[in-house]
């Protein structure tokens, strides 16, 4: 029997937990209240719990007991499930009854749902512990929003928490728009772009607006740089391996008649291959430095790496699609034609082990997903109705993959015996 029936029985508890988390969002790597609340949800389950040293993470291991007699830990398959827990520095404006009580903080990206779904999956799998022919690692992660939480958890050993490296890892993300309520989206290969930050400071010489020839105007140079970056995107890179550069921060000057000493901007850089990412890392200082020198100015150009691309293993992406179809029917499974230009910290896990990432449409039923505010908006809203389905998919992915991996090991062992 699938986990879906039991997940629906858990739905009131999942909603309660999600609302409690939503009301007290915490930002970054230090999430003490969130950690405490999640631990209380897990305390009656047969999990081996490990807490993070540099961050408020929780790692849990559920030891499956099927076929465990005489089997060494190193011979048993391991599957990892990840849910991120941190919020965003956003002032909530949804007006839902369970709105954030923390000024300037909001679960605007749905991580409260991920956490509740993963806690639900832990409970579902614990109920079937005797049927699991391997171990499940639960990765409750802080600091997904730009703080390298996954990288720190990897450094602290989350991928080896069960005693051996995990065989497969799965993550999920809800979308307030993008697709209809309850649809699951994934694809083999690149699922989401890499994301890096370009930080540029141009040093000029200040002066009076009436005599710009007596100054060295950094604003004029910065505007030329911004235009040159957009031209470079279309002239230096393959249109079928796209690059997206967005200048989101521009700072210069104090008054309309004052030429400032310096100008500063930051740009978000999205790439879909390591080749384009490396090329832009080399090109940006050369291009922007050349523009500055042409005007007799100096420029400091920093390319700051943030997230690598999220790349799904082809076989594991198929496992996700097959499992979701098994639970919900093929009509709710969408294989994306193109990757998303958003980025994910789960990419660091997928750089280390095979796995896949899947999106879940969480707009309200019947609502046009293109008409609502998307993730990170102060108006972003996520429907509670997807909680049970997300928990069920997490749990079913772990159980199905463990069964497959255990079967593969038995086949190999049998073949070895035959040849001896």
TAHU-V126957 format. One line per field, one symbol per residue. phi: phi as a letter, one per 20 degrees, with the letter a starting at -180 (. if undefined). psi: psi as a letter, one per 20 degrees, with the letter a starting at -180 (. if undefined). Layout:
BEGIN
phi = ???
psi = ???
END
This chain:
BEGIN
phi = .fefgffffeggfffgfgfffffcfcdnedcfffgfffgffefeeedeecefedbeecdccdefdflefmefgfeefccddcceceecfcefcemffdggedfmcbeednfffgfffffffffffffdgfdeeadddddedemfendmgffffffeoffdfeobffebccccbecfcmbfgnfdcaafmfebffcccdcccddccfaefecffeccffffffffffffffffgeddcffecfccdcedcccamcbfddeffbcbbcceddcdbffffffffefgffffffffffdmddcdddddfcdffedffgffffgfffffffecnffdddeffcfeeecbffgffffdcfrbdcecfcffgneffeddfegnffdfcceffefffffffgffgfffffffffffffffffffffee
psi = qrigghhhhighhggggggghhhmqqqbhomggggggghhhihjqmqoppqqhirlrppqpooqjpkhpjpqhiiqqppppppqiqaqmpoqkhkqhkqpiopjqqmijjhhggggghhghggghhhkhijokaqpppnoprkhmjjkgggghghjjhijhiirpqhqqpqqpqphbgrqpiqpprqqbohqrqprpppppppbpraqiimhiiroohghgghhggghghghhiiiqpijmqpppooipppqriqhjpprhrqpqqppppqjqhghghghhhgghgghhggghhjkrqpoppooqfprqooppghhhhggggghhhhiqhijpoophqrqjrrphihhgiihqqaqqqqppkqqpipoiiirprqiqijpppphiighhgggggghgggghgggghghhhgggghgghi.
END
